[in-house]
Amino acid sequence: MKTNKKFLAAIGLGMGMALAALPSAQAALQGRDLDPAKAGFEAYYDSELNISWLADFGAVRSFEADGRLSWDGAQSWIAQLNTQSLYGFNNWRLPKVTPVNGTAFQYGNSNNGSSDYGVAATGQGWGKASEMGHLYYVTLGNKGYCTPTPAGNDACTIQPGWEQKDFGPFTGLSTFVFWSGTELPNRPNQAWYFYAYYGNQYYQTKDQQYSALAVRDGDVLSQPVPEPTSALLMFGGLLALAAAVRRKSVLR
């Protein structure tokens, strides 16, 4: 029986590539190189929330020198990014906040993320209801200032290690307070913000001077990584092709 070793080697390489294409079960953040002329990644895709974060947390300083601006100013910065089609996209936005209970915002202070106001628990945050909260508590694994309790009341016992921050691969951080793009219902002069020093999610009047982050829905890859089903189908096809070649060699 003769076997084409080069062909089988190619099949093996193809199978390896197919398996490598399967999403990693590790970190949700995946680097995206949007400008080959520059070193590093310009965005990070969060596979859990299906959103892409601009990697430079200080990017707003190109619009406002000290990186602080009102809520309307933050919206103007986002509008500028979309007007110039930053990295080829015109749908950048500020991060979202939605009610943690899925229906209506709860304004009572909580130390475990059971209400929309206060701090939350590491690994939990506000679930997927707060994009910045999810990034801080879940994706990056940071702690809030207050120790979470099962009851989730407004009691605040300082949590050991809360001051140790991990902002992962993100760069340019110069302040910890960031506007969300979400206004309070029936309160057009107020909006939610996130304080990434204490891990607080609060709301404030729009004239306050905070910083801003840019995010967009979906992945910024022009050629997305194959989904698990696609990769497995490709893997199966390669196996079938290898088997056919082997049968042909036997018949010879």
C-alpha positions in Angstrom: 0.0 0.0 0.0 1.4 3.4 -1.0 0.5 6.5 0.8 1.1 10.1 -0.4 3.0 11.4 2.7 3.0 15.0 1.5 -0.7 14.9 0.9 -1.4 13.4 4.4 0.9 16.0 5.9 -1.2 18.7 4.3 -4.4 17.1 5.6 -2.8 17.1 9.1 -2.0 20.7 8.8 -5.5 21.5 7.6 -7.0 19.7 10.5 -4.8 21.5 12.9 -5.9 24.8 11.4 -9.5 23.8 11.7 -9.1 23.0 15.4 -7.2 26.2 16.0 -10.1 28.1 14.6 -12.4 27.0 17.4 -13.0 29.8 19.9 -10.9 29.7 23.0 -12.6 28.8 26.3 -10.2 31.3 28.0 -10.4 35.1 28.1 -13.4 36.7 26.3 -11.2 39.5 24.9 -9.7 38.9 21.5 -7.3 41.4 20.0 -8.1 43.0 16.7 -5.4 44.6 14.5 -7.2 47.3 12.6 -4.1 49.2 11.5 -1.2 47.0 10.3 1.1 50.1 10.2 1.0 50.3 14.0 2.1 47.9 16.7 -0.4 46.2 18.9 -4.2 46.0 18.6 -6.6 48.9 18.1 -9.7 47.1 19.4 -10.7 44.1 21.6 -13.7 42.0 20.8 -15.6 40.7 23.8 -17.0 37.4 22.7 -19.4 37.2 25.6 -21.2 40.5 25.0 -20.5 40.5 21.2 -19.1 44.0 21.2 -15.8 45.6 20.3 -14.0 48.0 22.6 -11.6 50.7 21.3 -8.3 49.6 22.9 -7.1 53.1 23.8 -9.0 54.2 26.9 -7.6 57.7 26.5 -8.7 58.1 22.9 -11.1 60.9 23.9 -8.1 63.1 24.6 -7.7 63.7 20.9 -11.1 65.5 21.1 -10.8 67.0 24.6 -7.2 67.5 25.9 -7.8 66.5 29.5 -10.1 63.7 28.6 -13.0 65.0 30.6 -16.3 66.3 29.1 -20.0 66.5 29.6 -22.4 63.8 28.5 -23.3 65.9 25.4 -19.6 66.4 24.8 -19.0 62.6 24.9 -21.8 62.1 22.4 -20.1 64.8 20.2 -16.9 62.8 20.3 -18.7 59.6 19.3 -20.3 61.5 16.4 -16.8 62.6 15.3 -15.6 59.0 15.3 -18.5 58.0 13.1 -18.1 61.0 10.8 -14.5 60.0 10.1 -15.4 56.3 10.0 -12.8 55.3 12.5 -11.1 52.1 11.2 -13.8 51.8 8.6 -16.8 51.8 11.0 -19.5 54.5 11.5 -21.4 52.9 14.3 -19.3 53.5 17.4 -21.2 54.4 20.6 -20.9 54.9 24.3 -21.4 51.7 26.5 -24.9 50.7 27.4 -26.7 50.2 30.7 -29.9 48.3 30.9 -32.0 47.3 34.0 -30.4 44.4 35.8 -33.9 42.9 36.4 -34.7 43.2 32.8 -37.7 45.6 33.2 -37.0 48.8 35.1 -34.0 50.5 36.8 -33.8 50.0 40.6 -32.2 53.1 42.2 -31.7 51.7 45.7 -28.0 51.3 46.7 -26.7 47.7 46.6 -23.4 46.1 47.3 -23.8 43.0 45.2 -25.2 44.3 41.9 -28.8 43.3 42.6 -29.9 46.9 42.0 -28.6 49.2 39.2 -27.1 51.6 41.7 -24.0 50.8 43.7 -21.2 48.2 43.5 -21.3 44.6 42.4 -19.5 41.3 42.9 -16.4 40.0 41.1 -17.3 37.6 38.4 -20.9 38.7 38.5 -21.2 42.5 38.0 -24.7 43.3 36.8 -24.6 40.3 34.4 -24.8 41.6 30.8 -27.0 44.6 31.8 -24.0 46.9 32.2 -21.3 46.7 29.6 -18.7 48.6 31.6 -19.7 46.7 34.7 -19.3 43.4 32.9 -15.8 44.4 31.6 -14.7 45.5 35.1 -16.1 42.7 37.2 -16.4 39.7 34.9 -13.9 40.0 32.0 -11.1 41.7 34.0 -12.1 40.2 37.4 -11.7 43.4 39.5 -13.2 43.9 42.9 -15.6 46.6 44.1 -14.9 48.8 47.1 -17.6 47.1 49.2 -17.7 43.5 50.2 -20.8 41.9 48.5 -23.4 40.4 50.8 -26.1 37.8 49.9 -28.8 40.3 50.9 -27.4 43.0 48.6 -28.2 45.9 51.0 -26.4 49.2 51.1 -24.0 48.2 53.9 -20.4 48.8 52.9 -17.6 46.8 54.6 -14.4 47.6 52.7 -13.4 44.6 50.6 -9.7 43.5 50.9 -7.8 44.0 47.7 -10.3 46.3 46.1 -7.6 48.8 45.2 -5.7 46.3 43.1 -6.8 47.0 39.6 -6.3 45.0 36.4 -7.2 46.8 33.1 -5.9 44.0 31.0 -4.6 45.0 27.5 -6.3 48.4 27.4 -4.0 51.5 27.3 -4.2 55.2 27.8 -6.2 55.2 31.1 -5.9 58.6 32.7 -9.1 58.8 34.7 -11.5 56.2 36.2 -15.0 57.8 35.5 -16.7 57.1 32.3 -20.1 58.1 30.8 -22.5 55.5 29.5 -24.7 56.3 26.6 -27.9 55.6 28.7 -30.1 58.3 30.0 -32.4 57.8 32.9 -36.1 57.3 32.0 -38.1 60.5 32.5 -34.9 62.3 33.6 -33.5 63.8 30.4 -30.8 65.8 32.3 -29.2 62.6 33.9 -27.3 59.6 32.6 -25.6 56.6 34.0 -21.8 56.5 34.5 -19.2 54.0 35.8 -16.5 54.7 38.3 -13.8 52.2 37.6 -11.8 53.0 40.8 -14.4 51.9 43.3 -16.4 49.8 40.9 -19.5 52.0 41.3 -22.3 52.4 38.8 -24.2 55.6 39.5 -26.1 58.3 37.6 -25.4 62.0 37.5 -26.5 65.2 35.7 -25.1 65.5 32.2 -23.1 68.6 32.9 -20.6 66.7 35.0 -17.1 66.3 33.5 -16.3 62.6 33.0 -14.3 60.6 30.4 -15.7 58.3 27.7 -15.0 55.0 26.0 -16.0 53.9 22.5 -17.6 50.6 21.7 -19.5 49.1 18.8 -21.8 46.1 18.4 -20.3 43.0 16.9 -16.8 42.0 15.8 -14.6 44.4 13.9 -12.9 41.6 12.0 -13.6 41.9 8.2 -13.0 38.1 8.0 -14.5 36.6 11.2 -13.0 33.5 12.7 -15.1 30.4 11.6 -17.8 29.5 14.0 -17.5 26.1 15.8 -19.9 24.4 13.4 -18.1 25.8 10.3 -14.7 24.7 11.7 -16.0 21.2 12.5 -17.6 20.8 9.1 -14.3 21.7 7.5 -12.5 19.2 9.8 -15.0 16.5 8.8 -14.5 17.3 5.1 -10.8 16.9 5.4 -11.1 13.6 7.2 -13.5 12.3 4.4 -11.0 13.5 1.8 -8.1 11.7 3.5 -10.2 8.5 3.8 -11.0 8.6 0.1 -7.3 9.0 -0.8 -6.4 6.1 1.4 -9.1 3.8 -0.2 -7.8 4.7 -3.6 -4.2 3.8 -2.5 -5.5 0.4 -1.3 -7.3 -0.4 -4.6 -4.0 0.2 -6.4 
